Amino acid sequence: MPAPIKDIDRLTLTLEEFCATIEGLPARAYLVKPWGPRQVLAHLVFWHEIYVRQVDAGQAGIGWLLPEGTLKTLNEEAVASLASVGIPTMLARFRAANTRLCRLAADPRSAAAHVQVKRDSKSWPLSEFIPHVETHVRRHGEEIRRTYASRRAPSRGEDSHA
């Protein structure tokens, strides 16, 4: 059965909120390492694209090699693989992967599709996996907003000593 439209819509809304958060950050925020907004975005882009390729491969009836290793190692590899990609390009790729993932999740032909994050991890029906993806994106967005809201410089008219 396809993913419920409400889950697909929630994922898209959450992803757009995340992208707006990234787009609204000051340039200096992207210099934070080893796990700043740039790295979090790379991590999310990597995984979203993996999910799409996995479901596409399943629909095409071709084999798919699941990522292997610990999540820590895979996330480091994800960040490294996108180190030379600019923020606007990563945001465009994230949005494109999400559009594709949501189309796949809404397609009855994907009803039998399953997603695994990595080898030896739980296999999820795509329709049940979409809410987990939404939660993953939302939590990263909340973390970034919490971190950078407290570092935001006062705007005109605000008293920084209040």
C-alpha positions as CSV (number, residue, x, y, z in Angstrom):
1,M,0.0,0.0,0.0
2,P,1.4,3.5,-0.8
3,A,2.4,5.8,2.0
4,P,-0.4,8.0,3.3
5,I,-0.6,11.4,1.7
6,K,-0.4,13.0,5.1
7,D,3.0,11.4,5.7
8,I,4.3,12.4,2.3
9,D,3.1,16.0,2.8
10,R,4.5,16.1,6.3
11,L,7.9,15.0,5.0
12,T,7.9,17.6,2.2
13,L,6.9,20.4,4.7
14,T,9.6,19.3,7.1
15,L,12.2,19.2,4.4
16,E,11.2,22.7,3.2
17,E,11.5,24.0,6.8
18,F,14.9,22.4,7.1
19,C,16.0,23.9,3.7
20,A,14.7,27.4,4.8
21,T,16.7,27.1,8.0
22,I,19.9,26.3,6.1
23,E,19.2,29.1,3.6
24,G,18.7,31.6,6.5
25,L,22.0,30.8,8.3
26,P,24.8,33.3,8.3
27,A,27.8,32.3,6.1
28,R,30.0,31.7,9.2
29,A,27.7,28.9,10.3
30,Y,29.0,26.8,7.5
31,L,32.5,27.0,8.9
32,V,31.5,25.0,12.0
33,K,33.2,21.6,12.0
34,P,33.1,18.6,12.3
35,W,29.3,18.5,12.6
36,G,27.9,21.8,11.6
37,P,25.0,22.7,9.3
38,R,27.0,22.0,6.2
39,Q,27.8,18.5,7.3
40,V,24.2,17.8,8.5
41,L,22.9,18.9,5.1
42,A,25.4,16.6,3.3
43,H,24.4,13.7,5.6
44,L,20.7,14.2,4.8
45,V,21.3,14.6,1.1
46,F,23.4,11.4,1.0
47,W,20.8,9.3,2.8
48,H,17.8,10.7,0.8
49,E,19.6,9.9,-2.4
50,I,20.4,6.4,-1.1
51,Y,16.8,5.7,-0.3
52,V,15.7,6.8,-3.8
53,R,18.3,4.7,-5.6
54,Q,17.4,1.7,-3.4
55,V,13.7,1.9,-4.3
56,D,14.4,2.7,-7.9
57,A,16.6,-0.4,-8.1
58,G,13.9,-2.6,-6.5
59,Q,11.3,-1.3,-9.0
60,A,13.7,-2.0,-11.9
61,G,14.4,-5.5,-10.6
62,I,18.1,-4.9,-10.4
63,G,20.4,-5.7,-7.5
64,W,21.4,-3.0,-5.0
65,L,24.4,-3.2,-2.7
66,L,23.4,-1.8,0.7
67,P,25.9,0.5,2.4
68,E,28.1,-1.4,4.9
69,G,29.7,-0.3,8.1
70,T,28.7,1.6,11.2
71,L,26.4,4.6,10.9
72,K,29.3,6.8,12.2
73,T,31.6,5.6,9.4
74,L,28.8,5.9,6.8
75,N,28.0,9.4,7.9
76,E,31.6,10.4,7.7
77,E,31.8,9.0,4.2
78,A,28.6,10.8,3.3
79,V,30.0,14.2,4.5
80,A,33.3,13.5,2.7
81,S,31.6,12.6,-0.6
82,L,29.8,16.0,-0.7
83,A,32.7,18.1,0.7
84,S,33.2,19.9,-2.7
85,V,29.5,20.4,-3.4
86,G,28.1,23.9,-2.7
87,I,25.2,24.6,-0.3
88,P,22.8,25.7,-3.1
89,T,23.6,22.5,-5.1
90,M,23.1,20.3,-2.1
91,L,19.8,22.0,-1.3
92,A,18.7,21.4,-4.9
93,R,19.7,17.8,-4.7
94,F,17.9,17.3,-1.4
95,R,14.7,18.8,-2.8
96,A,15.0,16.7,-6.0
97,A,15.6,13.5,-4.0
98,N,12.7,14.3,-1.8
99,T,10.4,14.9,-4.8
100,R,11.4,11.5,-6.2
101,L,11.1,9.7,-2.9
102,C,7.6,11.1,-2.3
103,R,6.5,10.1,-5.8
104,L,7.8,6.6,-5.2
105,A,6.1,6.5,-1.8
106,A,2.8,7.5,-3.4
107,D,3.0,5.1,-6.3
108,P,1.1,1.9,-5.7
109,R,3.8,0.1,-7.7
110,S,6.1,0.8,-4.8
111,A,3.9,-0.8,-2.3
112,A,6.2,-3.8,-2.1
113,A,9.3,-1.7,-1.8
114,H,11.4,-2.0,1.3
115,V,14.2,0.2,2.5
116,Q,17.2,-0.6,4.6
117,V,19.5,2.1,5.9
118,K,22.5,-0.3,5.7
119,R,23.4,-3.9,5.5
120,D,22.2,-5.8,8.6
121,S,19.7,-3.2,9.5
122,K,15.9,-3.5,9.7
123,S,14.0,-3.6,6.4
124,W,11.1,-1.2,6.4
125,P,8.2,-1.1,3.9
126,L,8.5,2.2,2.2
127,S,5.1,3.4,3.4
128,E,6.3,2.9,7.0
129,F,9.7,4.3,6.4
130,I,8.5,7.8,5.3
131,P,7.5,8.9,8.8
132,H,11.0,7.8,10.1
133,V,12.7,9.9,7.4
134,E,10.5,12.9,8.3
135,T,11.5,12.5,12.0
136,H,15.1,12.3,11.0
137,V,15.0,15.5,9.0
138,R,12.9,17.3,11.6
139,R,15.2,16.5,14.5
140,H,18.2,17.8,12.6
141,G,16.4,20.9,11.7
142,E,15.3,21.5,15.3
143,E,18.9,20.9,16.5
144,I,20.3,23.5,14.0
145,R,17.5,26.0,14.9
146,R,18.3,25.6,18.6
147,T,22.0,26.0,18.1
148,Y,21.9,29.0,15.8
149,A,18.9,30.8,17.4
150,S,21.0,31.3,20.5
151,R,23.9,32.7,18.4
152,R,21.8,35.0,16.3
153,A,22.9,38.6,16.4
154,P,20.3,41.0,17.6
155,S,18.5,42.7,14.7
156,R,18.0,46.5,14.5
157,G,15.8,47.7,17.2
158,E,16.6,44.8,19.5
159,D,18.4,45.5,22.7
160,S,21.3,43.1,23.1
161,H,21.6,43.9,26.8
162,A,18.0,43.3,27.8
